[in-house]
C-alpha cells in the first residue's frame, strides 16, 4: 500500500486556457493545482506520484513538485508523453513503468481528499475490477462556463455500464445541458453521475490499452484530430464485457481549471481550504493533519 501510485495527467494542450494551465500557480505559495492532489494522495497512503506530461513542461512541473513530494515523503517521477494522442495514451505511457494497481487523476482538477482516499481503499482490495469515482453533475459544474464531463450509465448492480463524453456542460435556465461531439444536446438530471477522470486501474488495463491503441492508429483517418481518450476506450471495453468497473459516488464539490477566468475563483477556493486547515499555507512544509473537507 505504501507504494501505490497516483498518475497525474498533465499533457493537455490548454487551448481554452491560452497556454499551459498545468503550471499555473494557484496556491498561496505558488503551488500547482495538481500539488493538492499529490498532498491528498500522500495522506491517503499513496507512495508514488507519476506525472505524465509533454517534454516542454517536464522541467517546470518537476521543479515545482519535487520539493512538495519530498516534504510529503512520496517519490516523484515524470513520464514524458511523446505526442499528445489523448488521455488513454497518457495512461498507457505511465503503464510502461507500473506493475501493480494505480490511480489516475487530471492535473487540472481538484477532487477532494475523501474521493482520493476512496480509491486507495478500493485498490487495496484483491481482484481485477477497476474503479471510477463519479460526482453528481450538479456538484461538478463550473461557475465560469461550460466544462467537459463524461456522463455515466450504471447497471442494476451499480457498476459502470457505459460512459459518454459531453462538452460544454452547464446550467441553462435551471436545466443542466451538455453536448455530444456532433453538437446534439443532452439534458441531465441534477444527480446524474459524471466522471472527471478519477480512476483506479488494475494492471490488466495496460494490455487492453495496448490492443486498443494499435487499432486506434490503424483505423485513424489521415489528418484526423481524434484522440485516444479514456472515456471512449473504457466504454468500448465495457460493451465487449472485457472489463468490470465499480463506481464510487463522491460527495465533495470538485473544481477545475479550464479558462483564465477560472483562476481567481480557484485561488480563492484554495485559500479557503488552507484557512480551514485542510492544507498548510506552503505544501513544501509537509502534510496537514486535518482530514475532513469543509462544506
C-alpha positions as a Markdown table, in Angstrom:
| # | Residue | x | y | z |
|---|---|---|---|---|
| 1 | Unk | 0.0 | 0.0 | 0.0 |
| 2 | Unk | 2.8 | 2.4 | 0.8 |
| 3 | Unk | 4.0 | 2.4 | -2.9 |
| 4 | Unk | 0.6 | 2.7 | -4.5 |
| 5 | Unk | 1.0 | 5.2 | -7.4 |
| 6 | Unk | -1.1 | 8.2 | -8.4 |
| 7 | Unk | -0.7 | 9.0 | -12.1 |
| 8 | Unk | -1.4 | 12.7 | -12.8 |
| 9 | Unk | -2.3 | 13.5 | -16.4 |
| 10 | Unk | -0.7 | 16.9 | -17.3 |
| 11 | Unk | -0.1 | 16.8 | -21.0 |
| 12 | Unk | -3.1 | 18.6 | -22.3 |
| 13 | Unk | -2.8 | 21.5 | -24.8 |
| 14 | Unk | -4.7 | 24.0 | -22.7 |
| 15 | Unk | -6.2 | 25.6 | -25.8 |
| 16 | Unk | -9.1 | 27.2 | -24.0 |
| 17 | Unk | -6.8 | 28.4 | -21.2 |
| 18 | Unk | -4.5 | 30.0 | -23.7 |
| 19 | Unk | -1.4 | 28.3 | -22.5 |
| 20 | Unk | 0.0 | 25.5 | -20.2 |
| 21 | Unk | -2.6 | 25.6 | -17.4 |
| 22 | Unk | -0.7 | 22.7 | -15.8 |
| 23 | Unk | 1.9 | 25.1 | -14.5 |
| 24 | Unk | -0.4 | 27.9 | -13.5 |
| 25 | Unk | 0.2 | 28.8 | -9.8 |
| 26 | Unk | -3.0 | 28.6 | -7.7 |
| 27 | Unk | -1.8 | 28.1 | -4.1 |
| 28 | Unk | -0.7 | 30.8 | -1.6 |
| 29 | Unk | 3.0 | 29.8 | -2.1 |
| 30 | Unk | 2.7 | 29.3 | -5.8 |
| 31 | Unk | 1.6 | 25.7 | -5.8 |
| 32 | Unk | 0.2 | 24.0 | -8.9 |
| 33 | Unk | -3.3 | 22.6 | -8.7 |
| 34 | Unk | -2.0 | 19.0 | -9.1 |
| 35 | Unk | 0.2 | 19.5 | -6.0 |
| 36 | Unk | -3.0 | 19.4 | -3.9 |
| 37 | Unk | -4.0 | 16.0 | -5.4 |
| 38 | Unk | -0.4 | 14.8 | -4.5 |
| 39 | Unk | -1.0 | 16.0 | -0.9 |
| 40 | Unk | -4.3 | 14.2 | -0.7 |
| 41 | Unk | -2.8 | 11.1 | -2.2 |
| 42 | Unk | 0.1 | 11.1 | 0.3 |
| 43 | Unk | -2.3 | 11.5 | 3.2 |
| 44 | Unk | -4.4 | 8.6 | 1.8 |
| 45 | Unk | -1.4 | 6.2 | 1.7 |
| 46 | Unk | -0.2 | 6.6 | -1.8 |
| 47 | Unk | 3.6 | 6.4 | -2.0 |
| 48 | Unk | 4.4 | 7.4 | -5.6 |
| 49 | Unk | 3.4 | 10.3 | -7.9 |
| 50 | Unk | 3.9 | 9.9 | -11.6 |
| 51 | Unk | 3.2 | 12.9 | -13.8 |
| 52 | Unk | 2.6 | 12.3 | -17.5 |
| 53 | Unk | 3.3 | 15.5 | -19.4 |
| 54 | Unk | 4.9 | 16.9 | -22.6 |
| 55 | Unk | 8.6 | 17.4 | -23.0 |
| 56 | Unk | 8.3 | 21.2 | -22.8 |
| 57 | Unk | 6.6 | 21.2 | -19.4 |
| 58 | Unk | 8.5 | 18.3 | -17.8 |
| 59 | Unk | 11.2 | 20.5 | -16.2 |
| 60 | Unk | 8.8 | 23.2 | -14.9 |
| 61 | Unk | 6.5 | 20.6 | -13.3 |
| 62 | Unk | 9.3 | 18.7 | -11.7 |
| 63 | Unk | 10.9 | 21.8 | -10.3 |
| 64 | Unk | 7.6 | 22.8 | -8.7 |
| 65 | Unk | 6.5 | 19.4 | -7.5 |
| 66 | Unk | 9.9 | 18.0 | -6.3 |
| 67 | Unk | 10.1 | 19.9 | -3.0 |
| 68 | Unk | 6.4 | 19.1 | -2.3 |
| 69 | Unk | 6.9 | 15.4 | -2.9 |
| 70 | Unk | 10.0 | 15.4 | -0.7 |
| 71 | Unk | 8.1 | 17.1 | 2.1 |
| 72 | Unk | 5.2 | 14.7 | 1.7 |
| 73 | Unk | 7.5 | 11.7 | 1.8 |
| 74 | Unk | 6.5 | 10.3 | -1.6 |
| 75 | Unk | 8.6 | 9.6 | -4.7 |
| 76 | Unk | 8.1 | 11.7 | -7.8 |
| 77 | Unk | 8.7 | 10.6 | -11.4 |
| 78 | Unk | 8.0 | 12.5 | -14.6 |
| 79 | Unk | 6.9 | 10.4 | -17.6 |
| 80 | Unk | 7.1 | 12.2 | -21.0 |
| 81 | Unk | 4.2 | 11.6 | -23.4 |
| 82 | Unk | 6.0 | 11.7 | -26.8 |
| 83 | Unk | 2.9 | 13.1 | -28.6 |
| 84 | Unk | -0.5 | 14.3 | -27.4 |
| 85 | Unk | -2.5 | 11.4 | -28.5 |
| 86 | Unk | -5.1 | 11.6 | -25.7 |
| 87 | Unk | -5.7 | 10.6 | -22.1 |
| 88 | Unk | -5.8 | 6.8 | -22.7 |
| 89 | Unk | -2.5 | 7.1 | -24.5 |
| 90 | Unk | -1.1 | 9.0 | -21.4 |
| 91 | Unk | -2.2 | 6.2 | -19.1 |
| 92 | Unk | -0.5 | 3.7 | -21.4 |
| 93 | Unk | 2.7 | 5.7 | -21.3 |
| 94 | Unk | 2.6 | 5.5 | -17.5 |
| 95 | Unk | 1.9 | 1.8 | -17.6 |
| 96 | Unk | 5.3 | 1.2 | -19.0 |
| 97 | Unk | 6.8 | 1.9 | -15.6 |
| 98 | Unk | 4.0 | 0.5 | -13.4 |
| 99 | Unk | 3.5 | -3.1 | -12.2 |
| 100 | Unk | 0.5 | -3.1 | -9.8 |
| 101 | Unk | -2.7 | -1.2 | -9.3 |
| 102 | Unk | -2.7 | 2.6 | -9.7 |
| 103 | Unk | -4.9 | 5.6 | -9.7 |
| 104 | Unk | -5.3 | 8.3 | -12.4 |
| 105 | Unk | -6.3 | 11.9 | -12.0 |
| 106 | Unk | -6.3 | 15.0 | -14.2 |
| 107 | Unk | -3.6 | 17.6 | -13.3 |
| 108 | Unk | -6.0 | 20.5 | -13.8 |
| 109 | Unk | -8.8 | 19.3 | -11.4 |
| 110 | Unk | -9.2 | 19.2 | -7.6 |
| 111 | Unk | -11.2 | 16.2 | -6.5 |
| 112 | Unk | -11.2 | 16.3 | -2.7 |
| 113 | Unk | -9.3 | 14.2 | -0.2 |
| 114 | Unk | -12.2 | 11.8 | 0.5 |
| 115 | Unk | -12.6 | 10.9 | -3.2 |
| 116 | Unk | -8.9 | 10.1 | -3.5 |
| 117 | Unk | -8.9 | 8.2 | -0.2 |
| 118 | Unk | -11.8 | 6.1 | -1.5 |
| 119 | Unk | -9.6 | 5.0 | -4.4 |
| 120 | Unk | -6.8 | 3.9 | -2.1 |
| 121 | Unk | -9.3 | 1.8 | -0.1 |
| 122 | Unk | -10.7 | 0.2 | -3.3 |
| 123 | Unk | -7.4 | -0.5 | -4.9 |
| 124 | Unk | -6.1 | -2.2 | -1.7 |
| 125 | Unk | -8.8 | -4.9 | -2.2 |
| 126 | Unk | -7.9 | -8.0 | -4.3 |
| 127 | Unk | -9.5 | -8.7 | -7.7 |
| 128 | Unk | -9.4 | -7.3 | -11.2 |
| 129 | Unk | -12.2 | -4.9 | -11.2 |
| 130 | Unk | -11.4 | -1.3 | -12.0 |
| 131 | Unk | -12.9 | 1.7 | -10.1 |
| 132 | Unk | -14.3 | 5.1 | -11.2 |
| 133 | Unk | -15.1 | 7.9 | -8.8 |
| 134 | Unk | -18.1 | 9.9 | -10.0 |
| 135 | Unk | -19.9 | 13.1 | -8.9 |
| 136 | Unk | -23.5 | 14.3 | -9.2 |
| 137 | Unk | -23.4 | 16.6 | -12.1 |
| 138 | Unk | -24.8 | 19.4 | -10.0 |
| 139 | Unk | -21.6 | 19.3 | -7.9 |
| 140 | Unk | -19.3 | 19.2 | -10.9 |
| 141 | Unk | -20.3 | 22.3 | -12.8 |
| 142 | Unk | -18.2 | 25.5 | -13.2 |
| 143 | Unk | -19.3 | 28.9 | -12.3 |
| 144 | Unk | -17.5 | 30.5 | -15.2 |
| 145 | Unk | -18.7 | 28.5 | -18.2 |
| 146 | Unk | -19.2 | 25.1 | -19.8 |
| 147 | Unk | -16.9 | 22.1 | -19.0 |
| 148 | Unk | -16.3 | 18.7 | -20.3 |
| 149 | Unk | -17.8 | 15.8 | -18.3 |
| 150 | Unk | -18.4 | 12.2 | -19.1 |
| 151 | Unk | -22.0 | 11.0 | -18.4 |
| 152 | Unk | -22.0 | 7.6 | -16.7 |
| 153 | Unk | -24.7 | 4.9 | -17.1 |
| 154 | Unk | -24.9 | 2.4 | -14.3 |
| 155 | Unk | -26.1 | -1.2 | -14.4 |
| 156 | Unk | -28.6 | -2.8 | -12.0 |
| 157 | Unk | -25.7 | -3.7 | -9.6 |
| 158 | Unk | -24.4 | -0.1 | -9.5 |
| 159 | Unk | -21.4 | -0.8 | -11.7 |
| 160 | Unk | -20.5 | 1.2 | -14.8 |
| 161 | Unk | -22.2 | 0.0 | -17.9 |
| 162 | Unk | -21.4 | 3.0 | -20.2 |
| 163 | Unk | -19.7 | 6.3 | -20.3 |
| 164 | Unk | -20.1 | 9.2 | -22.8 |
| 165 | Unk | -18.0 | 12.3 | -23.1 |
| 166 | Unk | -20.1 | 15.5 | -23.2 |
| 167 | Unk | -18.8 | 19.0 | -23.9 |
| 168 | Unk | -20.0 | 22.4 | -22.7 |
| 169 | Unk | -21.9 | 21.0 | -19.8 |
| 170 | Unk | -23.5 | 23.9 | -17.9 |
| 171 | Unk | -26.7 | 25.0 | -16.3 |
| 172 | Unk | -29.1 | 26.8 | -18.7 |
| 173 | Unk | -32.4 | 28.2 | -17.3 |
| 174 | Unk | -32.3 | 25.8 | -14.4 |
| 175 | Unk | -31.5 | 22.7 | -16.5 |
| 176 | Unk | -28.1 | 21.0 | -16.9 |
| 177 | Unk | -27.3 | 20.6 | -20.6 |
| 178 | Unk | -24.3 | 19.1 | -22.3 |
| 179 | Unk | -23.4 | 18.4 | -25.9 |
| 180 | Unk | -22.1 | 15.3 | -27.8 |
| 181 | Unk | -19.2 | 15.9 | -30.2 |
| 182 | Unk | -21.7 | 16.1 | -33.1 |
| 183 | Unk | -23.5 | 19.0 | -31.4 |
| 184 | Unk | -26.5 | 17.1 | -30.2 |
| 185 | Unk | -27.8 | 18.5 | -26.9 |
| 186 | Unk | -28.3 | 16.1 | -23.9 |
| 187 | Unk | -30.3 | 17.0 | -20.8 |
| 188 | Unk | -29.0 | 15.8 | -17.5 |
| 189 | Unk | -30.7 | 15.4 | -14.1 |
| 190 | Unk | -29.0 | 17.2 | -11.2 |
| 191 | Unk | -28.0 | 13.9 | -9.6 |
| 192 | Unk | -26.8 | 12.1 | -12.7 |
| 193 | Unk | -23.3 | 10.7 | -12.2 |
| 194 | Unk | -20.5 | 12.2 | -14.2 |
| 195 | Unk | -16.8 | 11.4 | -14.5 |
| 196 | Unk | -13.9 | 13.9 | -14.1 |
| 197 | Unk | -11.3 | 11.2 | -14.9 |
| 198 | Unk | -10.6 | 10.0 | -11.4 |
| 199 | Unk | -9.9 | 6.2 | -11.9 |
| 200 | Unk | -8.5 | 3.3 | -10.1 |
| 201 | Unk | -7.0 | 0.7 | -12.5 |
| 202 | Unk | -5.7 | -2.8 | -12.2 |
| 203 | Unk | -2.6 | -3.8 | -14.1 |
| 204 | Unk | -4.7 | -5.7 | -16.7 |
| 205 | Unk | -5.9 | -2.3 | -18.1 |
| 206 | Unk | -2.5 | -1.8 | -19.8 |
| 207 | Unk | -2.9 | -4.8 | -22.1 |
| 208 | Unk | -6.3 | -3.6 | -23.1 |
| 209 | Unk | -4.9 | -0.1 | -23.9 |
| 210 | Unk | -2.1 | -1.6 | -25.9 |
| 211 | Unk | -4.5 | -3.6 | -28.1 |
| 212 | Unk | -6.9 | -0.6 | -28.4 |
| 213 | Unk | -4.2 | 1.9 | -29.3 |
| 214 | Unk | -2.9 | -0.3 | -32.1 |
| 215 | Unk | -6.4 | -0.4 | -33.5 |
| 216 | Unk | -6.8 | 3.4 | -33.0 |
| 217 | Unk | -3.6 | 4.1 | -35.0 |
| 218 | Unk | -4.7 | 1.6 | -37.7 |
| 219 | Unk | -8.2 | 3.0 | -38.2 |
| 220 | Unk | -7.5 | 6.7 | -37.7 |
| 221 | Unk | -8.1 | 8.7 | -40.8 |
| 222 | Unk | -5.1 | 10.8 | -42.0 |
| 223 | Unk | -5.3 | 14.3 | -40.6 |
| 224 | Unk | -7.9 | 13.4 | -38.0 |
| 225 | Unk | -7.8 | 15.2 | -34.7 |
| 226 | Unk | -9.5 | 12.3 | -32.8 |
| 227 | Unk | -7.8 | 11.3 | -29.6 |
| 228 | Unk | -7.3 | 8.0 | -27.8 |
| 229 | Unk | -9.3 | 9.1 | -24.8 |
| 230 | Unk | -10.1 | 7.2 | -21.6 |
| 231 | Unk | -14.0 | 7.5 | -21.7 |
| 232 | Unk | -14.4 | 6.2 | -25.2 |
| 233 | Unk | -11.9 | 3.4 | -24.7 |
| 234 | Unk | -13.5 | 2.3 | -21.4 |
| 235 | Unk | -16.9 | 2.5 | -23.0 |
| 236 | Unk | -15.8 | 0.2 | -25.8 |
| 237 | Unk | -14.3 | -2.3 | -23.4 |
| 238 | Unk | -17.5 | -2.3 | -21.3 |
| 239 | Unk | -19.6 | -3.0 | -24.4 |
| 240 | Unk | -17.4 | -6.1 | -25.1 |
| 241 | Unk | -17.7 | -7.2 | -21.5 |
| 242 | Unk | -13.9 | -7.2 | -21.4 |
| 243 | Unk | -13.6 | -5.4 | -18.1 |
| 244 | Unk | -15.7 | -4.6 | -15.0 |
| 245 | Unk | -15.7 | -1.1 | -13.4 |
| 246 | Unk | -17.1 | -0.4 | -9.9 |
| 247 | Unk | -18.4 | 3.1 | -9.2 |
| 248 | Unk | -18.0 | 5.3 | -6.1 |
| 249 | Unk | -20.1 | 8.4 | -5.9 |
| 250 | Unk | -18.2 | 11.2 | -4.2 |
| 251 | Unk | -19.9 | 13.8 | -2.1 |
| 252 | Unk | -17.3 | 16.6 | -2.5 |
| 253 | Unk | -17.6 | 19.6 | -4.8 |
| 254 | Unk | -14.7 | 19.3 | -7.2 |
| 255 | Unk | -13.4 | 22.2 | -9.3 |
| 256 | Unk | -11.1 | 22.5 | -12.3 |
| 257 | Unk | -9.1 | 24.9 | -14.3 |
| 258 | Unk | -10.4 | 25.3 | -17.9 |
| 259 | Unk | -10.1 | 29.0 | -18.8 |
| 260 | Unk | -8.2 | 32.1 | -17.5 |
| 261 | Unk | -11.5 | 33.2 | -15.9 |
| 262 | Unk | -11.3 | 30.2 | -13.5 |
| 263 | Unk | -8.1 | 31.3 | -11.9 |
| 264 | Unk | -9.4 | 33.9 | -9.4 |
| 265 | Unk | -12.2 | 31.5 | -8.2 |
| 266 | Unk | -9.8 | 28.6 | -7.8 |
| 267 | Unk | -7.2 | 30.7 | -6.0 |
| 268 | Unk | -9.9 | 31.9 | -3.6 |
| 269 | Unk | -11.2 | 28.3 | -3.1 |
| 270 | Unk | -7.7 | 27.0 | -2.3 |
| 271 | Unk | -7.1 | 29.9 | 0.1 |
| 272 | Unk | -10.3 | 29.0 | 1.9 |
| 273 | Unk | -9.2 | 25.3 | 2.2 |
| 274 | Unk | -5.9 | 26.5 | 3.6 |
| 275 | Unk | -7.6 | 28.7 | 6.1 |
| 276 | Unk | -9.8 | 25.8 | 7.2 |
| 277 | Unk | -6.7 | 23.8 | 8.0 |
| 278 | Unk | -7.2 | 21.2 | 5.2 |
| 279 | Unk | -3.8 | 22.2 | 3.7 |
| 280 | Unk | -0.8 | 24.0 | 5.0 |
| 281 | Unk | 0.0 | 27.5 | 3.6 |
| 282 | Unk | 3.0 | 26.1 | 1.9 |
| 283 | Unk | 2.8 | 22.4 | 0.7 |
| 284 | Unk | 6.6 | 22.3 | 0.9 |
| 285 | Unk | 6.2 | 22.1 | 4.7 |
| 286 | Unk | 4.5 | 18.7 | 4.5 |
| 287 | Unk | 1.1 | 17.3 | 5.2 |
| 288 | Unk | -1.7 | 18.9 | 7.1 |
| 289 | Unk | -3.3 | 16.7 | 9.8 |
| 290 | Unk | -6.9 | 17.9 | 9.4 |
| 291 | Unk | -8.7 | 15.2 | 7.5 |
| 292 | Unk | -12.2 | 16.4 | 6.7 |
| 293 | Unk | -13.3 | 18.5 | 3.7 |
| 294 | Unk | -15.2 | 21.6 | 4.8 |
| 295 | Unk | -18.6 | 22.3 | 3.2 |
